[in-house]
Amino acid sequence: MNAAVDTEVCIVGAGFGGLGIAITLKRARFDDFVVLERGNAVGGTWRDNVYPGCACDIPTTLYSYSFEPNPHWTRLYPRREELWDYLADCARRYGLEPHLRFGRALDDAVWDDTTATWHVRTADGATLRCRVLILATGALNRPKRPPIPGRDTFAGTAFHSSEWDASVDLRGKQVAVIGTGASAVQIVPEIAAEVARLTIFQRTPPWIFPRFDRPIGARERALRRFIPGYARLTRALLYWSLEVRAYGFTVKPDLLQRREALALRYLSRKVADPALRRALTPHYRMGCKRVLLSDDYYDAVQRPNVTLTTEATAIEPDGVRTADGTLHPADVIVYATGFEATKQLSGVRITGRDGMALADAWRDGMAAYLGTSVAGFPNLFMIVGPNTGLGHNSMVVMMEAQYAYVVDALRRMRRTKVRALDVRPDVQRTFNDELQRKMRGTVWASGCSSWYQDERGKNTTLWPGFTFAFRRLTRRFRPDRYHAV
């Protein structure tokens, strides 16, 4: 039975992942699709994260679509404003406006086996039916708020870094930043000079390398604009310079000792005070947690109005208390505590065959085949699904591999008149068993805990290998790995 549908393909999310798959569909002559976006504009994380200093830690050359190089970048590492503009420009350039549906947060999606369609409902009550559902909501969109006792008693202003309150004037205020991860090392240097007092609450010191950010001059922009081969060459060179790091992360973590020595030399050169230097020195293998880049974080923590202290143990109306009993006064608390990366789609109800909820299918941890298909959920594809994250290279490389794989699957469905494809459970199980076996030899299994791991300690976030290996696995769709429904 071929039931009528409102659209052939429904894409959820208009960030890097959603816009990229939408553009890839357009280029492959699949025009019957809509993009549901909960916000009021495209951009995803680069629209939402407006905290001071927000920027990418992958150079612009590689943190952009390979099919849409941008010769106008102004810095080696782009600020969020430029990335947001780039994504909006891509949406315009490829004519995505008619496909975009803003203010449509996904509420639930139910598979109908009889009609081989997905019934999708958004939070505003709108519904639609589609044959294919592509989830491109990303992994870093659910703020993680630490369970610190007394958090609700704070009398001042508090917000998460991803929900930055621009109406709050920090000048002359006593500010507490809880966390020392990727957002904190960008925020702290931006606000340290304007606040009266800044207290940084650190649980675990991060490994930090210099960013070596710089402006991109007119000559280099001209080369990128008028010599296409130059842009392709610089992208390839950058890709391979980052890709070689995967060997230390995934094959032989002991090789990271040399990189650790370089990072410690950088720390020693930047921080003269021995006590502060000891507090900033990591005691775990580099890469086990996210490696950070900053040219000015160490300078900021040495300012006379900045204090680096230990983990917060309680929050009180007037400030934040640490284990030694000290109360650190605060007018504003910034939670720079990251995201619930291992709880993708936990706020959305996805129901597959036989009434199986995705939350139940993932009761023992997120799992998918190639981070893209989930057994029991026909015609459901994910962009940046489980175990597709990276600790060494650009996520755009992984996303583009998934775009090609999904479009190849849709071409096969169109060519063979198959109504639906459902990855075989044994294929998914074998793939993930092997993936977790490889994970045991990586740096991420070297003993520290991180946001890469779920509550059971299982790494359901990162890809335990080289990106070119993932690209090889996704180069073509394998129909023998799927049931035709």
C-alpha positions as semicolon CSV with decimal commas, in nm:
position;residue;x (nm);y (nm);z (nm)
1;M;0,000;0,000;0,000
2;N;0,145;0,337;-0,100
3;A;-0,010;0,593;0,133
4;A;-0,018;0,960;0,049
5;V;0,240;1,167;0,233
6;D;0,290;1,535;0,302
7;T;0,655;1,511;0,206
8;E;0,888;1,230;0,104
9;V;1,165;1,330;0,346
10;C;1,145;1,514;0,677
11;I;1,472;1,651;0,814
12;V;1,482;1,760;1,179
13;G;1,733;2,033;1,256
14;A;1,876;2,321;1,052
15;G;2,230;2,330;1,183
16;F;2,540;2,203;1,004
17;G;2,398;1,849;0,984
18;G;2,046;1,933;0,868
19;L;2,145;2,196;0,613
20;G;2,419;1,972;0,477
21;I;2,189;1,676;0,413
22;A;1,925;1,912;0,269
23;I;2,177;2,056;0,024
24;T;2,300;1,707;-0,066
25;L;1,941;1,599;-0,138
26;K;1,891;1,904;-0,362
27;R;2,211;1,831;-0,552
28;A;2,096;1,471;-0,600
29;R;1,759;1,593;-0,738
30;F;1,554;1,497;-0,433
31;D;1,336;1,805;-0,396
32;D;1,040;1,675;-0,194
33;F;1,157;1,743;0,162
34;V;1,103;1,977;0,454
35;V;1,338;2,085;0,731
36;L;1,184;2,124;1,077
37;E;1,372;2,367;1,299
38;R;1,283;2,451;1,657
39;G;1,443;2,796;1,639
40;N;1,357;3,098;1,429
41;A;1,659;3,077;1,199
42;V;1,911;2,829;1,064
43;G;2,246;2,774;1,234
44;G;2,194;2,530;1,520
45;T;2,468;2,562;1,779
46;W;2,617;2,862;1,598
47;R;2,283;3,042;1,628
48;D;2,219;2,948;1,989
49;N;2,559;2,988;2,156
50;V;2,613;3,361;2,192
51;Y;2,848;3,361;2,489
52;P;3,150;3,595;2,473
53;G;3,437;3,450;2,270
54;C;3,233;3,169;2,115
55;A;3,439;3,025;1,830
56;C;3,526;2,698;1,657
57;D;3,838;2,500;1,748
58;I;3,878;2,362;1,395
59;P;4,020;2,598;1,127
60;T;3,772;2,749;0,883
61;T;3,929;2,570;0,587
62;L;3,808;2,237;0,723
63;Y;3,509;2,343;0,931
64;S;3,297;2,416;0,623
65;Y;3,132;2,210;0,352
66;S;3,378;2,069;0,098
67;F;3,127;2,149;-0,176
68;E;3,092;2,511;-0,062
69;P;3,432;2,659;0,026
70;N;3,420;3,012;0,160
71;P;3,697;3,244;0,040
72;H;3,586;3,524;0,272
73;W;3,681;3,389;0,615
74;T;3,854;3,662;0,814
75;R;4,029;3,444;1,073
76;L;4,197;3,106;1,085
77;Y;3,951;2,998;1,356
78;P;3,606;3,138;1,290
79;R;3,395;3,317;1,549
80;R;3,035;3,203;1,577
81;E;2,905;3,511;1,392
82;E;3,096;3,416;1,078
83;L;2,988;3,053;1,100
84;W;2,626;3,155;1,144
85;D;2,651;3,386;0,843
86;Y;2,812;3,105;0,641
87;L;2,529;2,862;0,716
88;A;2,262;3,122;0,640
89;D;2,438;3,198;0,311
90;C;2,449;2,827;0,223
91;A;2,075;2,800;0,286
92;R;2,010;3,094;0,052
93;R;2,259;2,986;-0,212
94;Y;2,103;2,640;-0,246
95;G;1,743;2,761;-0,232
96;L;1,647;2,593;0,095
97;E;1,410;2,870;0,213
98;P;1,092;2,705;0,073
99;H;1,180;2,383;0,259
100;L;1,241;2,539;0,601
101;R;0,977;2,529;0,876
102;F;1,083;2,742;1,174
103;G;0,940;2,719;1,523
104;R;0,876;2,347;1,475
105;A;1,041;2,149;1,754
106;L;1,000;1,774;1,710
107;D;0,771;1,630;1,978
108;D;0,721;1,274;1,860
109;A;0,746;1,052;1,555
110;V;0,567;0,717;1,511
111;W;0,633;0,458;1,242
112;D;0,327;0,310;1,071
113;D;0,416;-0,034;0,936
114;T;0,096;-0,062;0,733
115;T;0,157;0,247;0,525
116;A;0,538;0,252;0,564
117;T;0,532;0,614;0,675
118;W;0,643;0,822;0,968
119;H;0,378;1,027;1,149
120;V;0,554;1,333;1,284
121;R;0,417;1,581;1,536
122;T;0,579;1,904;1,645
123;A;0,549;2,083;1,978
124;D;0,306;2,337;1,833
125;G;0,063;2,057;1,745
126;A;0,135;2,046;1,371
127;T;0,152;1,701;1,209
128;L;0,286;1,560;0,886
129;R;0,348;1,223;0,723
130;C;0,671;1,135;0,548
131;R;0,839;0,825;0,411
132;V;1,187;0,903;0,541
133;L;1,281;1,072;0,868
134;I;1,631;1,219;0,902
135;L;1,733;1,333;1,250
136;A;2,002;1,601;1,240
137;T;1,949;1,748;1,585
138;G;2,312;1,709;1,690
139;A;2,460;1,583;2,014
140;L;2,545;1,912;2,187
141;N;2,208;2,075;2,239
142;R;2,096;1,965;2,586
143;P;2,275;2,178;2,850
144;K;2,425;1,982;3,135
145;R;2,356;2,141;3,471
146;P;2,568;2,007;3,758
147;P;2,380;1,858;4,054
148;I;2,538;2,095;4,305
149;P;2,342;2,115;4,631
150;G;2,165;2,445;4,683
151;R;2,167;2,548;4,320
152;D;1,812;2,681;4,339
153;T;1,887;2,895;4,646
154;F;2,121;3,134;4,469
155;A;1,992;3,492;4,504
156;G;2,181;3,633;4,207
157;T;2,161;3,561;3,834
158;A;2,262;3,221;3,700
159;F;2,259;3,075;3,350
160;H;2,425;2,807;3,137
161;S;2,686;2,919;2,885
162;S;2,467;2,794;2,598
163;E;2,180;3,011;2,724
164;W;2,383;3,325;2,774
165;D;2,178;3,615;2,912
166;A;2,307;3,917;2,719
167;S;2,086;4,147;2,927
168;V;2,309;4,088;3,230
169;D;2,585;4,347;3,255
170;L;2,889;4,176;3,406
171;R;3,090;4,496;3,450
172;G;3,183;4,546;3,810
173;K;3,018;4,220;3,918
174;Q;3,153;3,924;4,113
175;V;3,125;3,634;3,868
176;A;3,163;3,260;3,924
177;V;3,238;3,036;3,626
178;I;3,177;2,672;3,707
179;G;3,369;2,443;3,471
180;T;3,693;2,464;3,275
181;G;3,597;2,299;2,948
182;A;3,579;2,424;2,590
183;S;3,330;2,706;2,653
184;A;3,497;2,822;2,975
185;V;3,838;2,871;2,816
186;Q;3,671;3,099;2,562
187;I;3,450;3,288;2,807
188;V;3,707;3,356;3,080
189;P;3,951;3,565;2,870
190;E;3,662;3,768;2,729
191;I;3,508;3,871;3,062
192;A;3,808;3,873;3,299
193;A;3,902;4,236;3,233
194;E;3,554;4,378;3,286
195;V;3,434;4,200;3,600
196;A;3,525;4,307;3,951
197;R;3,610;3,954;4,057
198;L;3,613;3,627;3,865
199;T;3,629;3,291;4,039
200;I;3,683;2,980;3,827
201;F;3,573;2,650;3,978
202;Q;3,781;2,368;3,834
203;R;3,715;1,999;3,886
204;T;3,981;1,867;3,646
205;P;4,241;2,077;3,463
206;P;4,224;2,043;3,083
207;W;4,509;1,984;2,842
208;I;4,554;2,310;2,651
209;F;4,751;2,392;2,338
210;P;4,797;2,735;2,184
211;R;4,538;2,811;1,917
212;F;4,772;3,019;1,700
213;D;4,472;3,206;1,570
214;R;4,541;3,487;1,323
215;P;4,362;3,710;1,074
216;I;4,342;3,591;0,714
217;G;4,484;3,865;0,498
218;A;4,354;3,999;0,166
219;R;4,621;3,813;-0,033
220;E;4,529;3,475;0,113
221;R;4,157;3,543;0,064
222;A;4,228;3,629;-0,300
223;L;4,414;3,301;-0,348
224;R;4,117;3,111;-0,203
225;R;3,873;3,300;-0,421
226;F;4,046;3,290;-0,757
227;I;4,250;2,969;-0,742
228;P;4,018;2,676;-0,655
229;G;4,312;2,437;-0,644
230;Y;4,467;2,640;-0,364
231;A;4,160;2,599;-0,144
232;R;4,143;2,224;-0,213
233;L;4,513;2,178;-0,143
234;T;4,507;2,369;0,187
235;R;4,199;2,174;0,294
236;A;4,368;1,841;0,214
237;L;4,690;1,938;0,394
238;L;4,498;2,048;0,701
239;Y;4,285;1,733;0,698
240;W;4,587;1,503;0,699
241;S;4,775;1,711;0,957
242;L;4,483;1,657;1,195
243;E;4,408;1,300;1,090
244;V;4,749;1,166;1,191
245;R;4,662;1,249;1,553
246;A;4,407;0,969;1,548
247;Y;4,691;0,717;1,562
248;G;4,780;0,828;1,914
249;F;4,418;0,855;2,023
250;T;4,297;0,524;1,885
251;V;4,592;0,292;1,822
252;K;4,887;0,376;2,048
253;P;4,804;0,621;2,327
254;D;5,158;0,605;2,467
255;L;5,269;0,812;2,167
256;L;5,079;1,103;2,318
257;Q;5,354;1,151;2,576
258;R;5,541;1,370;2,330
259;R;5,235;1,589;2,279
260;E;5,186;1,605;2,653
261;A;5,543;1,732;2,694
262;L;5,474;2,009;2,442
263;A;5,156;2,111;2,626
264;L;5,336;2,113;2,962
265;R;5,612;2,327;2,810
266;Y;5,347;2,572;2,693
267;L;5,196;2,578;3,043
268;S;5,538;2,631;3,201
269;R;5,619;2,914;2,962
270;K;5,287;3,090;3,024
271;V;5,243;3,042;3,402
272;A;5,528;3,142;3,631
273;D;5,368;3,074;3,969
274;P;5,450;2,712;4,070
275;A;5,135;2,666;4,279
276;L;4,906;2,788;4,000
277;R;5,098;2,582;3,747
278;R;5,048;2,270;3,960
279;A;4,675;2,342;3,980
280;L;4,659;2,374;3,600
281;T;4,857;2,055;3,531
282;P;4,646;1,758;3,412
283;H;4,715;1,415;3,560
284;Y;4,554;1,194;3,299
285;R;4,645;1,090;2,947
286;M;4,599;1,366;2,692
287;G;4,288;1,310;2,480
288;C;4,101;1,111;2,745
289;K;3,906;1,434;2,786
290;R;3,867;1,693;2,513
291;V;4,193;1,871;2,426
292;L;4,142;2,248;2,424
293;L;4,296;2,532;2,226
294;S;4,352;2,881;2,365
295;D;4,601;3,162;2,321
296;D;4,486;3,364;2,621
297;Y;4,327;3,142;2,889
298;Y;4,646;3,107;3,092
299;D;4,696;3,486;3,075
300;A;4,343;3,542;3,203
301;V;4,370;3,312;3,505
302;Q;4,677;3,508;3,619
303;R;4,500;3,841;3,634
304;P;4,492;3,992;3,987
305;N;4,111;3,986;3,992
306;V;4,088;3,618;3,892
307;T;4,099;3,318;4,126
308;L;4,123;2,955;4,021
309;T;3,986;2,723;4,286
310;T;3,862;2,369;4,329
311;E;3,531;2,208;4,249
312;A;3,216;2,370;4,383
313;T;3,052;2,162;4,657
314;A;2,751;2,381;4,739
315;I;2,572;2,691;4,621
316;E;2,429;2,937;4,870
317;P;2,229;3,260;4,824
318;D;2,543;3,475;4,828
319;G;2,790;3,257;4,640
320;V;2,962;2,925;4,589
321;R;3,127;2,714;4,857
322;T;3,420;2,476;4,810
323;A;3,521;2,168;5,008
324;D;3,761;2,362;5,230
325;G;3,464;2,559;5,365
326;T;3,540;2,882;5,181
327;L;3,243;3,078;5,049
328;H;3,327;3,260;4,729
329;P;3,087;3,556;4,690
330;A;2,911;3,585;4,355
331;D;2,655;3,810;4,190
332;V;2,641;3,596;3,875
333;I;2,703;3,224;3,817
334;V;2,788;3,094;3,471
335;Y;2,754;2,718;3,430
336;A;3,013;2,630;3,166
337;T;2,944;2,262;3,221
338;G;2,883;2,131;2,870
339;F;2,609;1,913;2,731
340;E;2,436;1,577;2,775
341;A;2,607;1,429;2,471
342;T;2,514;1,070;2,556
343;K;2,142;1,150;2,581
344;Q;2,056;1,235;2,223
345;L;1,683;1,272;2,157
346;S;1,599;1,201;2,521
347;G;1,336;1,475;2,514
348;V;1,167;1,338;2,201
349;R;0,946;1,031;2,161
350;I;1,051;0,817;1,863
351;T;0,847;0,498;1,817
352;G;0,950;0,235;1,566
353;R;0,818;-0,106;1,464
354;D;0,596;-0,300;1,705
355;G;0,563;0,005;1,929
356;M;0,931;0,003;2,028
357;A;1,041;0,336;2,174
358;L;1,390;0,457;2,087
359;A;1,448;0,525;2,457
360;D;1,382;0,156;2,528
361;A;1,600;0,041;2,238
362;W;1,879;0,250;2,389
363;R;1,820;0,142;2,749
364;D;2,171;-0,008;2,760
365;G;2,327;0,287;2,579
366;M;2,293;0,456;2,242
367;A;2,377;0,235;1,946
368;A;2,332;0,251;1,570
369;Y;2,478;0,101;1,256
370;L;2,742;0,341;1,121
371;G;2,595;0,598;1,358
372;T;2,320;0,635;1,099
373;S;2,057;0,357;1,113
374;V;1,886;0,199;1,415
375;A;1,740;-0,153;1,398
376;G;1,362;-0,155;1,435
377;F;1,326;0,201;1,304
378;P;1,278;0,175;0,927
379;N;1,356;0,472;0,705
380;L;1,509;0,654;1,000
381;F;1,853;0,802;0,943
382;M;2,068;1,002;1,181
383;I;2,332;1,264;1,110
384;V;2,590;1,271;1,391
385;G;2,435;0,969;1,559
386;P;2,600;0,746;1,822
387;N;2,977;0,702;1,799
388;T;3,033;0,947;1,516
389;G;3,198;1,218;1,728
390;L;3,565;1,303;1,691
391;G;3,846;1,407;1,920
392;H;4,096;1,492;1,649
393;N;3,941;1,623;1,327
394;S;3,646;1,813;1,179
395;M;3,297;1,676;1,231
396;V;3,208;1,804;0,884
397;V;3,415;1,515;0,743
398;M;3,196;1,263;0,926
399;M;2,874;1,441;0,837
400;E;2,955;1,453;0,467
401;A;3,023;1,078;0,473
402;Q;2,676;1,028;0,622
403;Y;2,514;1,258;0,366
404;A;2,650;1,044;0,084
405;Y;2,543;0,722;0,255
406;V;2,185;0,838;0,316
407;V;2,141;0,970;-0,037
408;D;2,275;0,642;-0,176
409;A;2,013;0,458;0,033
410;L;1,735;0,684;-0,098
411;R;1,850;0,633;-0,456
412;R;1,830;0,256;-0,407
413;M;1,481;0,284;-0,262
414;R;1,372;0,491;-0,559
415;R;1,536;0,260;-0,811
416;T;1,408;-0,069;-0,666
417;K;1,065;0,060;-0,554
418;V;1,135;-0,054;-0,196
419;R;0,903;0,116;0,053
420;A;1,131;0,099;0,354
421;L;1,471;-0,016;0,475
422;D;1,544;-0,141;0,826
423;V;1,899;-0,230;0,931
424;R;1,927;-0,591;1,046
425;P;1,964;-0,630;1,425
426;D;2,252;-0,876;1,387
427;V;2,438;-0,632;1,161
428;Q;2,395;-0,350;1,412
429;R;2,497;-0,575;1,702
430;T;2,811;-0,704;1,526
431;F;2,911;-0,353;1,423
432;N;2,876;-0,215;1,776
433;D;3,045;-0,513;1,941
434;E;3,346;-0,454;1,719
435;L;3,330;-0,080;1,778
436;Q;3,335;-0,122;2,156
437;R;3,616;-0,378;2,127
438;K;3,825;-0,118;1,943
439;M;3,729;0,143;2,200
440;R;3,907;-0,056;2,472
441;G;4,246;0,024;2,319
442;T;4,187;0,398;2,276
443;V;4,296;0,688;2,493
444;W;3,931;0,740;2,593
445;A;3,945;0,413;2,786
446;S;4,266;0,505;2,970
447;G;4,100;0,571;3,303
448;C;3,947;0,917;3,322
449;S;3,576;0,995;3,310
450;S;3,442;1,236;3,050
451;W;3,128;1,356;2,876
452;Y;3,204;1,101;2,604
453;Q;3,080;0,827;2,839
454;D;2,728;0,750;2,954
455;E;2,634;0,672;3,313
456;R;2,761;0,314;3,270
457;G;3,102;0,433;3,156
458;K;3,033;0,326;2,796
459;N;3,166;0,556;2,527
460;T;2,869;0,605;2,296
461;T;2,991;0,936;2,156
462;L;3,321;0,898;1,971
463;W;3,441;0,711;1,665
464;P;3,733;0,485;1,770
465;G;3,933;0,517;1,452
466;F;4,032;0,724;1,152
467;T;3,781;0,934;0,963
468;F;3,895;0,784;0,632
469;A;3,794;0,441;0,769
470;F;3,445;0,574;0,843
471;R;3,428;0,729;0,497
472;R;3,523;0,395;0,345
473;L;3,249;0,214;0,539
474;T;2,987;0,467;0,428
475;R;3,106;0,506;0,069
476;R;2,815;0,302;-0,064
477;F;2,492;0,173;0,079
478;R;2,493;-0,204;0,145
479;P;2,140;-0,341;0,087
480;D;2,240;-0,682;0,223
481;R;2,278;-0,519;0,566
482;Y;1,911;-0,417;0,567
483;H;1,568;-0,576;0,556
484;A;1,342;-0,443;0,283
485;V;1,011;-0,367;0,454
